[in-house]
Amino acid sequence: MDIEDNKFNYKIILAALAAIILGILIAFYYSYAQSKSRISFLEQEKELLVKDLTLMKSDVDRLSALNEVNEIELQDSRYRVQQLLDSVGRLNFTVEKLKEYKTELRKLEAKNDSLKLKNNFLKYNNMLLGNKYEETKKMIEELRGKSSSLAEAEALLRKKNRELSQELKTKSYLKMEGSEGSGFRFRSGKHIKTNKANIISKLRGCVTILGNPNSQNEERVIYFQFLDPNMGVIEDNANTISVNGNVYSKRVELVFMGEEFSVCDAITVPEGSLEDGMYTLNVFENEKLLATSEFQLK
């Protein structure tokens, strides 16, 4: 009886041990499966983290190559990204470390976005500066062209002035004296001299040309220029004469025989068109003023 009881007790003990071992094996299996799943998750997260850091490092390197943002900020970002990549490569991951490095990654991403914004801002400013540079360059080219044209015009004017000065030195001009201007009104078929401005219909100019024994039978042209009190040139029947930019009232052709003689000629003006004041008569030969006088109309 005792032997049978002992056998029964051994069987119970063996069954209990088998159950315990089986439980341990089941628990170990579930723990192993859970750990394997967790490790797989951490490996996937590690790969994503490395990928994000690699992309960020490429952005930082690109910005550094373009030299479009602050170099100190770029060096700091490059160092932190590389440090994090090195740490991730050596890391035996845990959930706590994963959270820590994800937080660091978010900070770096925010800083990288800030660098991108600065880069875009600098690109925009560079574009504006480029446009300003092109506009300024165009203006400089235009100014150079104008300056060149002005220099050419100035050189031409100096040349003409030299030629004119030389001509004035060598040309023999008439000698004059006793120039006189006066006004006339028309009445009863005659022109009567008057100094009343509002009834004058003609202005006459006279000048005495002095004799010159070295000149005989020379065709000459002189010009009368009547100026009103405002120094405006008075027209002859609404017509003026322009020669080389100078404006005259009357052209007078004559033949100089070398003897002294007087020359008179008149211009026609609308009656009532003249005002009170001091009038001027200038007498020119070519562009040289040879005689001048003033007369008053009331």
C-alpha positions as CSV (number, residue, x, y, z in Angstrom):
1,M,0.0,0.0,0.0
2,D,2.8,2.4,0.8
3,I,4.6,1.6,-2.4
4,E,1.4,2.5,-4.4
5,D,1.0,5.7,-2.5
6,N,4.6,6.7,-3.2
7,K,4.2,6.0,-6.9
8,F,1.1,8.2,-6.9
9,N,2.9,11.0,-5.1
10,Y,5.8,10.8,-7.6
11,K,3.3,11.1,-10.5
12,I,1.7,14.2,-8.9
13,I,5.1,15.8,-8.4
14,L,6.1,15.0,-12.0
15,A,2.9,16.3,-13.3
16,A,3.3,19.6,-11.3
17,L,6.9,19.9,-12.5
18,A,5.8,19.4,-16.1
19,A,3.0,22.0,-15.7
20,I,5.5,24.5,-14.2
21,I,8.0,23.9,-17.0
22,L,5.3,24.2,-19.6
23,G,4.1,27.5,-18.1
24,I,7.7,28.8,-18.0
25,L,8.1,27.8,-21.7
26,I,4.8,29.5,-22.7
27,A,5.7,32.7,-20.7
28,F,9.2,32.7,-22.3
29,Y,7.7,32.2,-25.7
30,Y,5.3,35.1,-25.3
31,S,8.0,37.3,-23.8
32,Y,10.3,36.4,-26.7
33,A,7.6,37.2,-29.3
34,Q,6.8,40.5,-27.6
35,S,10.5,41.4,-27.4
36,K,11.0,40.5,-31.0
37,S,8.0,42.7,-32.1
38,R,9.3,45.5,-30.0
39,I,12.8,45.2,-31.4
40,S,11.3,45.2,-34.9
41,F,9.3,48.4,-34.2
42,L,12.4,50.0,-32.8
43,E,14.5,49.0,-35.8
44,Q,11.8,50.5,-38.1
45,E,11.8,53.7,-36.1
46,K,15.6,53.8,-36.1
47,E,15.6,53.5,-39.9
48,L,13.0,56.4,-40.2
49,L,15.1,58.5,-37.8
50,V,18.3,57.9,-39.8
51,K,16.5,58.7,-43.0
52,D,15.2,62.0,-41.7
53,L,18.6,62.9,-40.3
54,T,20.3,62.1,-43.6
55,L,17.8,64.3,-45.5
56,M,18.3,67.1,-43.0
57,K,22.1,66.8,-43.3
58,S,21.8,67.0,-47.1
59,D,19.7,70.2,-46.8
60,V,22.4,71.7,-44.5
61,D,25.2,70.7,-46.8
62,R,23.3,72.2,-49.8
63,L,22.8,75.5,-48.0
64,S,26.4,75.6,-47.0
65,A,27.5,75.0,-50.6
66,L,25.3,77.9,-51.8
67,N,26.8,80.0,-49.0
68,E,23.4,81.7,-48.7
69,V,22.9,81.7,-44.9
70,N,25.0,82.4,-41.8
71,E,28.0,80.0,-41.8
72,I,28.1,79.8,-38.0
73,E,24.4,78.6,-37.9
74,L,25.2,76.1,-40.6
75,Q,28.2,74.7,-38.8
76,D,26.2,74.3,-35.6
77,S,23.4,72.5,-37.4
78,R,25.8,70.2,-39.3
79,Y,27.6,69.3,-36.1
80,R,24.3,68.5,-34.2
81,V,22.9,66.4,-37.1
82,Q,26.1,64.4,-37.5
83,Q,26.3,63.9,-33.7
84,L,22.8,62.6,-33.7
85,L,23.5,60.3,-36.7
86,D,26.5,58.9,-35.0
87,S,24.6,58.4,-31.7
88,V,21.8,56.6,-33.6
89,G,24.2,54.4,-35.4
90,R,25.8,53.2,-32.1
91,L,22.5,53.1,-30.1
92,N,20.9,50.0,-28.6
93,F,17.5,51.4,-28.8
94,T,14.9,51.7,-26.1
95,V,11.6,53.4,-26.2
96,E,12.9,56.2,-23.9
97,K,15.9,56.8,-26.1
98,L,13.6,56.8,-29.2
99,K,11.5,59.5,-27.6
100,E,14.5,61.5,-26.7
101,Y,16.0,61.4,-30.1
102,K,12.7,62.1,-31.8
103,T,12.4,65.3,-29.7
104,E,15.9,66.3,-30.8
105,L,15.0,65.5,-34.4
106,R,11.9,67.8,-34.1
107,K,14.1,70.6,-32.8
108,L,16.6,70.2,-35.6
109,E,13.8,70.1,-38.2
110,A,12.4,73.4,-36.8
111,K,15.9,75.0,-37.0
112,N,16.3,73.6,-40.5
113,D,13.0,75.1,-41.5
114,S,14.2,78.4,-40.1
115,L,17.4,78.2,-42.2
116,K,15.3,77.4,-45.3
117,L,13.2,80.5,-44.6
118,K,16.3,82.6,-44.3
119,N,17.7,81.1,-47.5
120,N,14.4,82.0,-49.4
121,F,14.6,85.5,-48.0
122,L,18.2,85.9,-49.1
123,K,17.3,84.5,-52.5
124,Y,14.5,87.1,-52.8
125,N,16.9,89.9,-51.7
126,N,19.5,88.7,-54.2
127,M,16.9,88.8,-56.9
128,L,16.0,92.4,-56.0
129,L,19.6,93.3,-55.9
130,G,20.2,91.7,-59.3
131,N,17.3,93.6,-60.8
132,K,18.6,96.9,-59.3
133,Y,22.1,96.0,-60.6
134,E,20.7,95.5,-64.1
135,E,18.7,98.8,-63.9
136,T,21.7,100.7,-62.7
137,K,23.9,99.1,-65.3
138,K,21.5,100.1,-68.0
139,M,21.3,103.7,-66.6
140,I,25.1,103.9,-66.6
141,E,25.3,102.7,-70.2
142,E,22.7,105.3,-71.2
143,L,24.5,108.0,-69.3
144,R,27.8,107.0,-71.0
145,G,26.1,107.3,-74.3
146,K,24.7,110.7,-73.5
147,S,28.0,111.8,-72.1
148,S,29.7,110.6,-75.3
149,S,27.1,112.5,-77.4
150,L,27.6,115.6,-75.3
151,A,31.3,115.4,-75.6
152,E,31.0,115.1,-79.4
153,A,28.6,118.1,-79.5
154,E,30.9,120.1,-77.2
155,A,33.9,119.3,-79.4
156,L,32.0,120.3,-82.6
157,L,30.9,123.5,-80.9
158,R,34.5,124.3,-79.9
159,K,35.5,123.6,-83.5
160,K,32.9,126.0,-84.9
161,N,33.8,128.7,-82.3
162,R,37.4,128.4,-83.4
163,E,36.5,128.7,-87.0
164,L,34.2,131.6,-86.3
165,S,36.9,133.3,-84.2
166,Q,39.4,132.8,-87.0
167,E,36.9,134.2,-89.5
168,L,36.2,137.2,-87.4
169,K,40.0,137.9,-87.1
170,T,40.6,137.7,-90.9
171,K,37.3,139.1,-92.3
172,S,37.1,142.8,-93.0
173,Y,33.8,144.3,-91.7
174,L,32.1,147.6,-92.5
175,K,32.7,150.4,-90.2
176,M,29.5,152.2,-89.1
177,E,28.4,155.1,-86.9
178,G,25.3,157.2,-86.3
179,S,22.7,154.4,-86.2
180,E,19.2,155.7,-85.5
181,G,15.8,154.2,-85.0
182,S,12.5,156.0,-85.4
183,G,8.7,155.5,-85.8
184,F,6.3,156.6,-88.6
185,R,2.6,156.7,-89.0
186,F,0.8,156.7,-92.4
187,R,-1.5,159.7,-93.0
188,S,-2.9,161.3,-96.2
189,G,-0.8,159.0,-98.3
190,K,2.4,160.0,-96.5
191,H,4.6,158.5,-93.7
192,I,5.0,161.0,-91.0
193,K,7.6,160.6,-88.2
194,T,6.2,160.2,-84.7
195,N,7.1,158.9,-81.3
196,K,3.5,157.9,-80.3
197,A,3.6,154.1,-80.0
198,N,-0.1,153.4,-80.5
199,I,-0.3,155.0,-84.0
200,I,3.0,153.8,-85.5
201,S,2.8,151.5,-88.5
202,K,6.5,151.5,-89.5
203,L,9.9,151.4,-87.7
204,R,12.8,152.8,-89.7
205,G,16.5,152.2,-89.1
206,C,19.3,154.3,-90.5
207,V,23.1,153.9,-90.2
208,T,26.1,155.7,-91.7
209,I,28.7,153.4,-93.3
210,L,32.2,155.0,-93.2
211,G,34.4,155.0,-96.3
212,N,37.2,152.7,-97.0
213,P,39.6,153.4,-99.9
214,N,40.7,149.7,-100.0
215,S,37.2,148.5,-100.8
216,Q,35.4,149.1,-104.0
217,N,32.3,147.6,-105.7
218,E,31.7,145.0,-102.9
219,E,28.4,143.3,-102.4
220,R,27.5,143.3,-98.7
221,V,24.6,142.3,-96.5
222,I,23.7,143.9,-93.2
223,Y,20.8,143.2,-90.9
224,F,18.6,145.5,-88.8
225,Q,17.3,144.1,-85.6
226,F,14.5,146.1,-83.8
227,L,14.0,145.1,-80.1
228,D,10.9,146.0,-78.0
229,P,11.1,147.2,-74.4
230,N,11.1,143.5,-73.4
231,M,14.1,142.8,-75.7
232,G,12.0,140.7,-78.1
233,V,12.7,140.9,-81.8
234,I,10.0,142.9,-83.7
235,E,8.8,141.2,-86.9
236,D,8.4,142.7,-90.3
237,N,4.9,142.0,-91.5
238,A,4.8,139.0,-89.1
239,N,8.1,137.7,-90.6
240,T,11.5,137.5,-89.1
241,I,14.9,136.4,-90.6
242,S,17.0,133.7,-88.9
243,V,20.6,133.2,-89.7
244,N,22.8,130.6,-87.9
245,G,20.4,130.8,-84.9
246,N,20.3,134.6,-84.8
247,V,17.0,136.4,-85.4
248,Y,16.8,139.7,-87.3
249,S,14.0,142.1,-88.3
250,K,15.3,143.1,-91.8
251,R,17.9,142.0,-94.4
252,V,19.5,144.8,-96.4
253,E,21.6,144.2,-99.4
254,L,24.0,146.9,-100.6
255,V,27.0,147.5,-102.9
256,F,29.9,149.2,-101.1
257,M,31.9,151.5,-103.3
258,G,34.4,152.5,-100.6
259,E,32.8,155.9,-100.0
260,E,30.8,157.0,-96.9
261,F,27.1,156.8,-97.3
262,S,23.9,156.2,-95.3
263,V,21.6,153.2,-95.4
264,C,18.0,153.3,-94.3
265,D,15.3,150.7,-94.4
266,A,12.0,150.1,-92.5
267,I,9.8,147.3,-91.3
268,T,6.0,147.3,-91.2
269,V,4.1,146.6,-87.9
270,P,0.3,146.5,-87.2
271,E,-0.9,149.9,-86.0
272,G,-1.5,149.9,-82.3
273,S,0.7,146.8,-81.7
274,L,3.6,148.8,-80.1
275,E,3.7,149.8,-76.4
276,D,5.4,152.7,-74.7
277,G,9.0,152.2,-73.7
278,M,12.6,152.2,-74.8
279,Y,13.3,150.5,-78.1
280,T,16.7,149.3,-79.5
281,L,18.1,149.2,-83.0
282,N,21.0,146.8,-83.6
283,V,22.9,146.6,-87.0
284,F,24.8,143.4,-87.8
285,E,27.0,142.3,-90.7
286,N,26.9,138.5,-90.7
287,E,26.9,137.7,-87.0
288,K,28.9,140.7,-85.8
289,L,27.2,143.6,-84.1
290,L,28.6,146.8,-85.7
291,A,26.2,149.5,-84.3
292,T,23.5,150.0,-81.8
293,S,21.2,152.8,-80.6
294,E,18.1,153.3,-78.5
295,F,14.9,155.4,-79.1
296,Q,11.9,156.0,-77.0
297,L,8.2,155.7,-77.9
298,K,5.5,157.2,-75.8
